[in-house]
């Protein structure tokens, strides 16, 4: 006779590994990627430099900010559209430059580019992509894309990359200026991390402060658009960043988690979840469109 109330330990366990289980927030995708990617690959994507203080502080910075709810506002229709350098995008969330997407999904940055194109937002391709600038533009010919560039001692190398991306429809150069030296990534050292031999940095084939946003916005006084990258994990994080003066935010690690889950479709799910959460946060704060988001929406926690 079977005892229906007698459960084994396995019966009581639920895992985000189950492909049939809905992943409903970005942390679900993070757990899935951690369980499915090889440890060396996961450690590379997850780690920061040394004690990872900046990585962790980026996450905590948003938790110190509280949103002021606004009631009795007609928010039956909300509009998340905005512009970046004059180009309209569906919502103020773009894809930041991160390296080596082919370690998470077989066609890597090409899937990322297709997802960004489908969701009508900006993708910043990394210098250290595992797909070339040409492959990325061919995968999403109508996509809105920029290119992240390091300035090398060999200035000719940087110049050649600029000419290539210009010829293939990239609309802007995102110049990285804060890496005069590479940080000490402890897990990568412990793992003796190297890019897997079947992957290459394709663009070189044959060649070789956490709360700063407010200060920067105040300094530039509207003369240029300000973007923020780092620590965005929810739609309310996006609203907080825009309330503090950012024009748009970018996500990095969550894109890799989406790739590890389901390639292009996984990245689209990540973007859709963030947009849905952002739209909900806007409505609860009484904002019907991007222009109604301002600093009056936020207060800093005294905890």
C-alpha positions as CSV (number, residue, x, y, z in Angstrom):
1,X,0.0,0.0,0.0
2,X,1.3,3.4,-0.9
3,X,1.5,6.2,1.7
4,X,0.8,9.4,-0.2
5,X,2.1,11.6,2.6
6,X,5.5,9.8,2.8
7,X,7.9,12.0,0.8
8,X,11.5,11.3,0.1
9,X,14.1,14.1,0.4
10,X,14.3,14.3,-3.3
11,X,10.6,14.9,-3.5
12,X,10.8,18.0,-1.3
13,X,13.6,19.7,-3.2
14,X,13.0,22.3,-5.9
15,X,15.7,23.6,-8.1
16,X,15.9,26.4,-10.6
17,X,17.8,23.8,-12.7
18,X,14.4,22.4,-13.8
19,X,13.9,23.8,-17.4
20,X,10.2,23.7,-16.9
21,X,10.3,26.0,-13.9
22,X,9.6,29.7,-14.5
23,X,12.4,32.1,-13.8
24,X,10.7,35.2,-12.5
25,X,13.5,37.5,-11.4
26,X,17.1,38.1,-12.2
27,X,18.4,36.2,-9.2
28,X,16.6,33.1,-10.5
29,X,18.7,33.4,-13.7
30,X,21.8,33.9,-11.6
31,X,21.2,30.7,-9.7
32,X,20.5,28.8,-12.9
33,X,23.8,30.0,-14.5
34,X,25.8,29.2,-11.3
35,X,24.4,25.6,-11.4
36,X,24.9,25.0,-15.1
37,X,28.1,26.8,-16.0
38,X,31.5,25.2,-15.4
39,X,33.0,26.5,-12.1
40,X,35.9,28.3,-13.8
41,X,33.5,30.1,-16.2
42,X,31.1,31.0,-13.4
43,X,34.0,32.4,-11.2
44,X,35.2,34.5,-14.1
45,X,31.8,36.1,-14.7
46,X,30.9,36.4,-11.0
47,X,34.1,37.8,-9.5
48,X,35.4,41.2,-9.1
49,X,38.9,42.3,-8.1
50,X,40.5,41.4,-4.8
51,X,37.9,41.3,-2.1
52,X,35.1,42.3,-4.5
53,X,34.1,45.3,-2.4
54,X,33.1,47.4,-5.4
55,X,31.0,44.7,-6.9
56,X,29.2,44.1,-3.6
57,X,28.8,47.9,-2.9
58,X,27.3,48.4,-6.3
59,X,24.5,46.0,-5.3
60,X,24.0,47.6,-1.8
61,X,23.9,51.1,-3.1
62,X,20.4,50.7,-4.5
63,X,19.2,49.2,-1.2
64,X,20.0,52.4,0.6
65,X,17.6,54.3,-1.6
66,X,13.8,54.3,-0.9
67,X,11.2,55.3,-3.4
68,X,8.3,57.6,-2.4
69,X,5.0,56.1,-3.5
70,X,2.5,58.5,-5.1
71,X,-1.2,57.8,-4.9
72,X,-4.3,58.9,-6.8
73,X,-2.4,59.3,-10.1
74,X,-3.8,58.0,-13.4
75,X,-1.2,55.4,-14.3
76,X,-3.4,53.2,-16.4
77,X,-1.0,53.9,-19.3
78,X,2.7,54.1,-18.8
79,X,5.3,54.8,-21.5
80,X,8.9,53.6,-20.9
81,X,10.3,54.9,-24.2
82,X,13.3,57.2,-24.1
83,X,16.2,58.3,-26.4
84,X,20.0,57.8,-26.3
85,X,21.9,60.3,-28.3
86,X,18.8,61.0,-30.3
87,X,17.9,57.3,-31.0
88,X,14.7,56.1,-29.6
89,X,14.8,52.9,-27.5
90,X,11.9,50.9,-25.9
91,X,13.1,51.4,-22.3
92,X,16.1,52.9,-20.5
93,X,18.0,49.6,-20.1
94,X,20.8,48.7,-22.4
95,X,23.4,45.9,-22.5
96,X,26.8,46.8,-21.1
97,X,30.1,45.6,-22.6
98,X,31.1,42.2,-21.1
99,X,33.7,39.8,-22.4
100,X,33.6,36.2,-23.7
101,X,29.9,35.6,-24.2
102,X,30.7,32.3,-26.1
103,X,31.7,30.8,-22.8
104,X,28.0,31.0,-21.8
105,X,26.3,30.2,-25.1
106,X,27.6,28.8,-28.3
107,X,27.1,31.8,-30.5
108,X,27.7,34.3,-27.7
109,X,27.6,37.9,-28.7
110,X,25.6,37.2,-31.8
111,X,22.7,36.0,-29.6
112,X,23.1,39.1,-27.4
113,X,23.0,41.4,-30.4
114,X,19.8,39.7,-31.7
115,X,18.1,40.0,-28.4
116,X,18.9,43.7,-28.1
117,X,17.6,44.2,-31.7
118,X,14.4,42.4,-30.9
119,X,13.8,44.4,-27.7
120,X,14.8,47.7,-29.4
121,X,17.5,48.7,-27.1
122,X,21.3,49.5,-27.2
123,X,24.0,46.8,-27.1
124,X,27.6,47.9,-26.4
125,X,29.8,45.3,-27.8
126,X,33.1,44.6,-25.9
127,X,36.5,44.8,-27.4
128,X,37.0,41.4,-25.8
129,X,34.1,39.7,-27.5
130,X,34.3,36.2,-28.7
131,X,32.5,37.2,-31.9
132,X,34.0,39.8,-34.2
133,X,32.4,43.2,-34.8
134,X,31.5,42.0,-38.3
135,X,29.8,38.9,-37.0
136,X,27.8,40.9,-34.5
137,X,26.6,43.4,-37.0
138,X,25.6,40.6,-39.5
139,X,23.6,38.8,-36.8
140,X,21.5,41.9,-36.0
141,X,21.9,44.2,-39.0
142,X,19.2,46.6,-37.8
143,X,20.3,46.7,-34.2
144,X,21.3,49.9,-32.3
145,X,24.9,49.1,-31.2
146,X,27.9,50.9,-29.8
147,X,31.5,49.6,-29.3
148,X,33.5,49.7,-26.1
149,X,37.2,50.5,-26.8
150,X,40.4,50.3,-24.8
151,X,43.2,52.7,-25.8
152,X,46.3,50.6,-26.4
153,X,49.9,51.7,-26.4
154,X,49.8,50.6,-30.1
155,X,47.5,53.4,-31.2
156,X,47.3,51.9,-34.6
157,X,45.5,48.9,-33.2
158,X,42.8,51.1,-31.6
159,X,42.5,53.1,-34.8
160,X,41.9,50.0,-36.9
161,X,39.1,48.9,-34.6
162,X,37.5,52.3,-34.8
163,X,37.5,52.1,-38.6
164,X,36.0,48.6,-38.5
165,X,33.1,49.4,-36.2
166,X,32.4,52.6,-38.1
167,X,32.2,50.7,-41.4
168,X,29.7,48.2,-39.8
169,X,27.1,50.5,-38.4
170,X,28.2,51.0,-34.8
171,X,26.9,54.4,-33.7
172,X,29.3,55.4,-30.9
173,X,32.6,54.6,-29.2
174,X,32.4,53.9,-25.5
175,X,36.0,54.7,-24.3
176,X,37.2,52.8,-21.2
177,X,39.5,55.1,-19.2
178,X,39.6,53.4,-15.8
179,X,41.8,50.4,-16.4
180,X,45.4,51.6,-16.5
181,X,46.2,48.3,-14.8
182,X,44.1,45.1,-14.6
183,X,42.6,44.3,-11.2
184,X,43.8,41.2,-9.2
185,X,41.0,38.7,-9.7
186,X,41.7,36.1,-7.1
187,X,39.4,33.3,-8.3
188,X,40.8,33.6,-11.8
189,X,44.3,33.2,-10.3
190,X,43.3,30.2,-8.2
191,X,41.6,28.7,-11.2
192,X,44.4,29.5,-13.6
193,X,41.7,31.0,-15.8
194,X,42.4,31.1,-19.5
195,X,40.0,31.6,-22.4
196,X,39.1,28.1,-23.6
197,X,41.3,27.1,-26.5
198,X,38.4,26.8,-29.0
199,X,37.4,30.5,-28.4
200,X,39.3,33.6,-29.4
201,X,39.1,37.4,-28.8
202,X,37.8,37.7,-32.4
203,X,38.5,41.4,-32.9
204,X,42.2,40.6,-32.5
205,X,42.5,37.8,-35.0
206,X,46.0,38.2,-36.3
207,X,46.5,41.3,-34.1
208,X,47.0,41.9,-30.7
209,X,32.9,55.0,-6.8
210,X,29.7,53.5,-5.9
211,X,27.4,56.9,-5.2
212,X,29.2,59.0,-7.9
213,X,26.1,59.4,-10.1
214,X,24.7,62.4,-8.2
215,X,28.0,64.2,-8.2
216,X,28.5,63.6,-11.9
217,X,25.0,64.7,-12.8
218,X,25.4,67.9,-10.8
219,X,28.8,68.6,-12.4
220,X,27.7,68.2,-16.0
221,X,24.5,70.2,-15.5
222,X,22.6,68.7,-18.4
223,X,25.3,69.4,-21.0
224,X,25.7,65.7,-21.8
225,X,23.7,62.5,-21.2
226,X,24.8,60.4,-18.2
227,X,24.6,56.6,-18.2
228,X,25.1,54.2,-15.3
229,X,26.5,50.6,-15.4
230,X,26.8,48.4,-12.3
231,X,24.6,46.6,-9.8
232,X,21.3,46.9,-11.6
233,X,19.2,43.8,-10.6
234,X,15.6,45.0,-10.5
235,X,13.3,47.5,-12.2
236,X,13.2,49.6,-9.1
237,X,17.0,49.9,-9.4
238,X,16.5,51.4,-12.8
239,X,13.9,53.9,-11.5
240,X,16.3,54.9,-8.7
241,X,19.1,55.5,-11.1
242,X,17.0,57.6,-13.5
243,X,15.6,59.6,-10.5
244,X,19.2,60.5,-9.6
245,X,19.8,61.8,-13.1
246,X,20.9,58.9,-15.3
247,X,19.5,58.9,-18.8
248,X,19.8,55.1,-19.2
249,X,21.3,52.2,-17.3
250,X,23.2,49.2,-18.6
251,X,23.4,45.6,-17.4
252,X,26.3,43.2,-17.6
253,X,26.3,40.0,-15.6
254,X,22.6,39.4,-15.9
255,X,23.0,39.2,-19.7
256,X,25.5,36.4,-19.3
257,X,23.0,34.6,-17.0
258,X,20.3,34.9,-19.6
259,X,22.6,33.5,-22.3
260,X,23.5,30.6,-20.1
261,X,19.8,29.8,-19.6
262,X,18.5,30.0,-23.2
263,X,20.7,32.1,-25.4
264,X,18.9,34.9,-27.3
265,X,15.6,34.0,-25.7
266,X,17.2,34.1,-22.2
267,X,18.6,37.6,-22.8
268,X,15.2,38.8,-24.0
269,X,13.6,37.4,-20.9
270,X,16.0,39.2,-18.7
271,X,15.3,42.5,-20.5
272,X,11.5,41.9,-20.4
273,X,11.5,41.2,-16.7
274,X,13.5,44.4,-16.0
275,X,11.2,46.4,-18.2
276,X,8.1,45.0,-16.5
277,X,9.5,45.7,-13.1
278,X,10.5,49.1,-14.1
279,X,7.1,49.9,-15.5
280,X,5.5,48.7,-12.2
281,X,7.9,50.8,-10.1
282,X,7.0,53.8,-12.3
283,X,3.3,53.3,-11.8
284,X,3.6,52.9,-8.0
285,X,5.6,56.1,-7.9
286,X,3.0,57.9,-10.0
287,X,5.1,58.3,-13.1
288,X,3.3,57.9,-16.5
289,X,6.4,58.5,-18.6
290,X,10.2,59.0,-18.4
291,X,9.9,62.8,-18.2
292,X,8.0,62.6,-14.9
293,X,10.9,60.7,-13.1
294,X,12.9,63.1,-10.9
295,X,14.8,63.3,-7.7
296,X,11.7,64.0,-5.7
297,X,10.8,60.3,-6.0
298,X,13.7,59.1,-3.8
299,X,15.0,59.3,-0.2
300,X,18.1,57.8,1.3
301,X,17.7,55.2,4.0
302,X,19.0,56.2,7.4
303,X,19.6,52.6,8.3
